[in-house]
Amino acid sequence: MDIRARLLLRGLAATALILQAATFAGSASAQCADPRGNAYCSNGGLVNMPNPNPPTNVGVQNPNPPTNVNVQNPNPPTNVNVQNPNPPTNVNVENPNPPTNVDVQNPNPPTNVDVTNPTGGDSGATNPNAPIATATTGQLTVAPDGGAPGDMLAVNGEGFGANNLMFLNVVDSSGQILDTDSRAFTCTETDDTLLNLYQDLGWGCSSGARSGPLNQTNPDGTFTGAIQIPAQAAPGPAELCAKGVFADSCTPFTITAR
């Protein structure tokens, strides 16, 4: 290569470098205005120019930060009302199901309580509703000591208890027991259906009951009365027996033939 070609190439390269430098300098700085040269300007004669297209995502501090941002209080209050996760169990509350076996005073106490009579003793008064007494030593006697069927005999007794009914029966020599207080029922024999019905119901029949009250002992347990020897009684040794709430008591007598 000749000398002229080399010089041309060098000139072109130098021009390119100068253009590149000028372009860079125009984008980042400006030449110093001091006529004495760049040495008399700060930053070596380079002036910092503001970026006409600054970036928008640069992290900077907000000079006017918002005041209503939710932040945690470093000194929270201690008297805040909160629900106790472990409430006490011994709180005094009204029992919705109170016990029913509590001892309370009866507003209507019984009136039949057993109490001691402060002036005790036997008043001697007779209880009109006293229970029937049971005698164990009743004794009977008849006078006279015998008679024929249809005759009357006087009867006396003692030890049979107060106010007891007495049923007197004759037991003849054949062993049959004959009631001295009433006679057998009698009814009329008939084919009348209605009358039979009445008789079945006890109507139209006669009991033949002896008139007067039933035999009854006196308040002191004694008895005085009379019996008629039944007409169907067999002659021979017999007994007159008293029956009631007491033990049976019998006395012997004799039935004679008429």
C-alpha positions in Angstrom: 0.0 0.0 0.0 1.4 3.4 -0.9 1.8 6.3 1.6 -1.2 8.2 0.3 -3.6 5.4 0.9 -2.3 4.9 4.5 -2.8 8.6 5.3 -6.3 8.5 3.9 -7.2 5.6 6.1 -5.8 7.2 9.2 -7.7 10.4 8.4 -10.9 8.5 8.1 -10.4 6.7 11.4 -9.5 9.9 13.3 -12.7 11.6 11.9 -14.8 8.7 13.1 -13.3 8.9 16.6 -13.9 12.6 16.8 -17.6 12.2 15.7 -18.1 9.5 18.3 -16.6 11.6 21.1 -18.7 14.6 20.1 -21.8 12.5 20.1 -21.1 11.0 23.6 -20.2 14.4 25.0 -23.5 15.9 23.6 -25.6 13.3 25.4 -23.8 13.5 28.8 -22.2 16.9 29.3 -21.3 20.3 27.7 -18.0 22.0 27.0 -16.6 24.4 29.6 -17.5 28.0 28.8 -14.3 29.3 30.3 -12.1 30.6 27.5 -9.1 29.6 29.4 -10.0 26.0 28.9 -11.6 23.0 30.6 -9.0 23.0 33.4 -10.8 26.1 34.8 -14.2 24.4 35.0 -15.4 21.9 37.6 -15.6 18.3 36.8 -12.9 18.6 34.1 -15.0 20.9 32.1 -18.0 18.5 31.9 -21.3 19.8 33.0 -24.0 17.3 34.3 -27.2 17.7 32.3 -30.6 16.5 33.6 -31.9 13.4 31.9 -34.7 14.5 29.6 -36.3 11.1 29.9 -35.7 10.0 33.5 -36.9 6.5 34.6 -40.3 6.3 36.3 -39.6 3.2 38.5 -36.9 4.7 40.7 -37.4 4.0 44.4 -37.6 7.3 46.2 -39.0 8.3 49.6 -42.4 10.0 49.4 -42.0 13.5 50.8 -45.7 13.5 51.8 -46.5 10.0 53.1 -50.1 9.2 53.8 -51.2 9.5 57.5 -53.9 6.9 57.6 -51.8 3.8 56.9 -52.7 0.8 59.2 -49.7 0.1 61.3 -49.3 -2.0 64.4 -49.3 0.0 67.7 -45.9 -0.6 69.4 -47.5 0.2 72.7 -51.0 -1.4 72.6 -53.4 -0.6 75.5 -53.7 -3.2 78.3 -57.3 -2.5 79.4 -59.0 -3.6 76.2 -62.3 -5.6 76.9 -61.9 -9.1 75.5 -63.7 -12.3 76.1 -62.0 -14.6 78.7 -61.1 -17.8 76.9 -61.2 -19.6 80.3 -64.2 -18.1 82.2 -64.6 -19.0 85.9 -66.9 -21.8 86.8 -67.9 -20.7 90.3 -69.9 -17.7 89.3 -73.1 -17.2 91.4 -76.0 -17.6 89.1 -79.6 -18.8 89.7 -80.1 -22.5 89.3 -82.6 -23.1 86.5 -83.4 -26.5 88.0 -83.5 -26.0 91.8 -83.7 -29.1 94.0 -87.2 -30.2 95.0 -86.2 -32.0 98.2 -85.4 -28.9 100.2 -86.6 -29.0 103.8 -89.4 -26.5 104.1 -92.1 -26.1 106.7 -95.4 -27.7 105.8 -98.0 -24.8 105.5 -100.7 -27.4 106.2 -99.4 -29.6 109.1 -101.5 -32.7 109.9 -104.0 -32.3 112.7 -104.0 -36.0 113.9 -100.5 -36.0 115.4 -100.1 -38.1 118.5 -99.6 -35.9 121.5 -99.4 -36.6 125.2 -102.4 -35.6 127.3 -101.0 -33.1 129.8 -103.8 -34.0 132.2 -103.9 -37.7 131.6 -106.1 -40.2 133.3 -109.2 -42.3 132.7 -112.2 -40.0 132.4 -114.6 -42.9 132.8 -116.6 -41.9 129.7 -117.9 -44.7 127.5 -116.9 -44.5 123.8 -120.1 -44.9 121.8 -118.1 -46.1 118.8 -115.9 -48.5 120.7 -115.0 -51.7 118.8 -116.8 -54.9 119.7 -115.1 -56.6 122.6 -114.3 -60.3 122.5 -115.2 -62.3 125.6 -113.4 -65.5 126.5 -115.5 -66.6 129.5 -119.1 -66.3 128.4 -121.5 -68.3 130.7 -125.2 -69.2 129.9 -128.0 -70.5 132.2 -131.6 -71.5 131.4 -134.6 -71.7 133.8 -136.3 -74.1 134.1 -133.7 -76.6 133.0 -136.1 -78.4 130.6 -139.3 -78.2 128.6 -141.3 -79.6 125.7 -141.3 -78.1 122.2 -143.1 -74.8 122.2 -142.3 -74.0 125.8 -140.5 -70.8 126.8 -137.2 -70.8 128.7 -135.6 -67.9 130.5 -131.9 -67.3 129.4 -129.3 -65.4 131.4 -125.6 -64.8 130.4 -122.5 -62.9 131.4 -119.0 -62.3 130.1 -120.1 -61.8 126.4 -118.7 -58.3 125.9 -120.5 -55.0 125.7 -123.3 -54.4 123.2 -122.7 -57.6 121.2 -125.5 -59.3 119.2 -126.2 -62.9 120.5 -127.7 -65.6 118.3 -129.2 -68.4 120.4 -129.5 -71.9 118.8 -130.9 -75.2 120.2 -129.0 -78.4 119.4 -131.3 -81.3 120.0 -130.5 -85.0 120.7 -130.3 -85.8 116.9 -127.7 -83.1 116.4 -129.8 -80.7 114.3 -129.2 -77.0 115.0 -132.4 -75.1 115.3 -132.5 -71.3 115.1 -134.6 -69.7 117.9 -134.5 -66.2 116.5 -136.5 -66.8 113.3 -138.4 -69.5 111.4 -137.7 -70.9 107.9 -138.7 -68.9 104.9 -142.1 -69.8 103.4 -143.3 -69.1 99.9 -146.5 -69.9 98.0 -146.1 -72.6 95.4 -147.5 -71.4 92.1 -147.2 -71.6 88.3 -147.5 -67.9 87.9 -144.2 -66.8 86.3 -144.4 -63.3 87.7 -145.1 -64.5 91.2 -142.3 -66.9 91.0 -140.0 -64.1 89.9 -141.1 -62.0 92.8 -140.5 -65.0 95.2 -137.1 -65.6 93.7 -136.3 -62.0 94.5 -137.6 -62.4 98.0 -140.9 -60.6 97.3 -144.1 -62.4 98.2 -142.3 -64.7 100.7 -142.3 -64.5 104.5 -139.2 -65.0 106.6 -141.3 -65.6 109.7 -138.8 -63.5 111.7 -139.6 -63.2 115.4 -140.9 -59.8 116.2 -138.8 -57.4 118.4 -135.1 -56.5 118.3 -132.3 -59.1 118.0 -130.8 -60.3 121.3 -127.9 -58.0 122.4 -125.7 -57.9 125.5 -125.7 -55.1 127.9 -122.8 -52.6 128.3 -121.5 -54.7 131.2 -121.5 -57.9 129.0 -124.5 -59.5 130.7 -127.6 -60.8 128.8 -131.2 -61.5 129.9 -133.8 -62.9 127.5 -136.1 -65.8 126.6 -136.3 -68.5 123.9 -139.0 -70.9 122.7 -138.1 -74.5 122.2 -138.6 -75.2 118.4 -141.5 -77.4 117.6 -139.3 -79.8 115.5 -136.8 -80.4 118.3 -136.3 -84.1 119.1 -136.9 -85.1 122.7 -133.8 -85.9 124.8 -130.7 -84.2 126.1 -130.1 -80.9 124.3 -127.9 -77.7 124.5 -128.6 -74.0 124.2 -125.7 -72.3 122.5 -124.8 -68.6 122.0 -123.0 -67.5 118.9 -121.5 -64.1 118.0 -118.2 -62.3 117.8 -117.2 -64.1 121.0 -116.3 -67.7 121.5 -119.3 -70.1 121.4 -120.8 -70.9 124.8 -123.3 -73.7 125.4 -125.4 -74.8 128.4 -127.3 -78.2 128.7 -131.0 -78.6 129.2 -133.6 -81.4 128.5 -136.3 -81.5 125.9 -139.3 -83.5 126.9 -142.0 -85.1 124.8 -145.3 -83.3 124.7 
